[in-house]
Amino acid sequence: MPPTALHCIVHLTPVKMLQERFPAVYAIKFSNPEDPEHYSLGDMMIWATVPYIVWQLLYHFMISVRRADKIAAGRPTSFTWMRKSYSKAWIGRFVLSLPESLQEPFFMLIQYSYALSTMIPCPIWFWYRTASGVFITALFVWSIHNGATYYIDVFGKRFQKEMEQLKRDVARWQSSPEATTSPLILPENTPSIEPRKVPSQPGKPSSIDRIPPLDAGEASSSGVNTGQSGEPVARERNEKN
């Protein structure tokens, strides 16, 4: 958003409104290089360095010095995170190769150098509208790419882990001896269905013996009835015209 705000103020604001509401931008944009209100790249870097140094020193005093015991107990800071995350990168190996007393000052120096490197191309975005538009477009496309890959890398991998855990749970449940004796789970408010018991009589088969075979059910479902002699009897149809 800061590059977008800068582009709108510098390149899309009318000159009269720019002079009234943003006189500093108007002075830099329309003043001559020899005028005292004109700022060069060196002047901008100096004025940006002063608040940066104040912030960095206050951060070091408030966090690294006053809360050293909490950091030693495991609370992360930007410096400890850098040492852990970039320990295998060249910049991390370089910082870790230094004595421990010099590691944090070099880390702050690296941060300041990075800040200066991002300030150097800023006059290009300030003086040239097309270059500023190309820069903002590149940032917009980059943000879309980061957002899309975040959903794939984070949510996709998380869903994959959940599916793999579900497969392991199902496999463990199927291999458990309790799986064969677990009761049947019916939906709520489902009436229980009990098998009809036929009292056994002497000389007659029991209720279990009276269960028809599977092929008999298939024959019945196909529209063919079997008589007592075992021969198929055609089912009568009533067709209405």
N, C-alpha and C positions, 0 to 999 in steps of 0.2 A: 503493500500500500504506500509506503513513502515514495518510491519512484513514480507511482501513479499520481500522487498528490503534487509532486514536484512538476511533472509533465503538465498537469492541468493548470497549475499556477503560472508557470513560466511561458508555456506555449499556447494555451487555450484561453487565457484571460485577456480581455481587451486592454489596450494600452492605458486608457484613461482610468479604468478600474484598478489596473495594476499599480498605477502611480498613487492612487488614493488609499488602497487597502494594503498593498505590499510595496512600500517605497524602497525597502532594501533590495528587493528583486529588481525593481525598476532601475535603481541606481547602478547595480552591477551589469544589467543587460544593456543599458543605453549610455553608460558613461564611457569616457575615453580611458585608455590604460594609464595615462599619466594623472588622472584625477585622483584626489585622496580617497574618495568613496569607492573607488574601483578596487576590487579584491582579486588578486591573482591566485593561482593554484597553491603557491607557497604560503600565502596569507591564510587561505582556507585551511590548509593542513595544520598550521600553527594554532589557529583559533579552535580547531577541532581537537588538537592534542591536549590543550590545557584542561578542559573538563574531563577528558579521558584519563589523564594522569590522576586527577583528584578522585575520580571514581575508583580507579584501580588501587590507590593507596588506602582509601577508606574500606574497600572490600577486603584487602589484605589484613587490615587492622581489626575489623569487626568480625571476620570469619576465621582467618588463619591463626590469629594471635589470641583473641578473646575466647574462642571456642575450640581451642586446640585439644582439650580433653574429650569433647564430643567427637571430633574428627578421629582421634586415636581410638575411640570406642567403636568406630565403624560408620559414622555418618558421612555420606559422600559429599564431595565438593567438585567444582569444575576441574580442579587440578588432580584430585584422586581419580575422577572418572577418566580423564585424559590418560593418566598413567596406566589404567587398566584396559581401556578400549584401544589405545594406540600403542600398546607395548610391543606389538610385532611390526608396526610400521616404522619407517625410517626416522620420522620425527620423534616417535616414542622411544626408540632405541637410543637416539641421540640425547634426549633429556635424561633417560635413566642411566646413561653412561657417565653422567656428571656426578660430582659429590652431592650428597643429599641436601646439603645446605644451599646449593646453587640450583637445584632442580626447579623450585617454584619461581625464583626470579627469572630464570630463562623461559619458563612457561609464560610469564607475564610479558616478557619481551617478544615472544613469538606471537602472542595475541595482539600486541601493539603493531607489530610488523604486518600482520594480516589486516588490521584496521586501516593502516596507511595504504596498503595495496588496493583496497576497495575504494579509497578516496581518489586515487590517481585518475581513473577514467570519468569521474563525475563531471568535470568541465565539458566533456564531450556531450553528455546528456543535457547539460545546461544550455549550450550554445547551438546545438543542432537538433531540430525537431524530429527529423527523420531518424536519426540515430537513437534518439530517446524512444520513439515509437517502436523501433526494431527491438530495443532492449526490453521494453515492457512486454512485447509479444513473446519474446523468448522466455521471460519469467513466467508468463501465463501458461505457455505450453509445458514448461518444466513442472509447474505446480500440478497440472492435470496428470502428467506422467507419474509424479510422486503419489498423488491421491489414488490413481488406479492401481499401481503396484502395491500400495499399502493394503488395499482390500484383498488383493490376491495373496500377498505374502503373509499377512496376519490372519485374516478371517478364513482364507482358504486352507492354510496349514492347521489352524485351530479346528476347523470342521473335519479335516482329514484325521487328526489325532483323536477326535471324539468318535469317529467311525471305527478306527482301529481298536480303540478301547471297548467299543460295543461288541465288536467281533470277538475279542478276547473274553468278554463276559459271557457271551452266548456259548462259546466253545467250552468254557469252564463249567457252565451250567449243564450243558449236554453231557459232559463227561462225569458229572457228579452222580453218585448212586441215588440221591434224593430226587433226581429228575424223573425217574420212572415211576415214583410213588407220589408225586405231587398231585394234589386234587385238581379237578377241572374248575377253572375260573370262568364263571358266567357273568354276563353284564348284569347291572343292577336292575331290580324289578322284573327279573326273568323268572317265571314259574318253574319250579323244579319238575322235571319229567322223570317219572319212575316207570320202569318196565312193568307191563301187565303180567301178573303171575297167574298161571293156569294151574289149578290144583291137580296134582298127579293122582291117577286112579290105577288100581291094580290092572296090569295087562296093557296099559296105555303108556306112551312115552311121556317123559316129563316136559316142563316148559322149555327147557334148553334144547331138548331133542326136537321140539316142534318148530324151531326156527328154520325157515326155508333156506335152501342153499342160494349162493350168489347167482348162479345161472338161472334159477327160477325167477329172481327179481328182474334180471335182464330180459328174460322172455316176456314177463308181464309188462315191463315198460315199453317193449317194442310192439305191443298190441296183439300178442299171440298168447292164448291161454292154453294150459296143459290139462288135459282130462285125467281121469283116474287111470286110464290105461297107458298113459304116457304119451299118447299121440296128440299133436297140436290141434286145437280146435279154433277155427277162424272166428274172430269176433265179428258179430253182425253190426253193420253200419246202417244208419238211417240217414239217408241223404234227402235233403229237402231242396226242391228246385224253386 
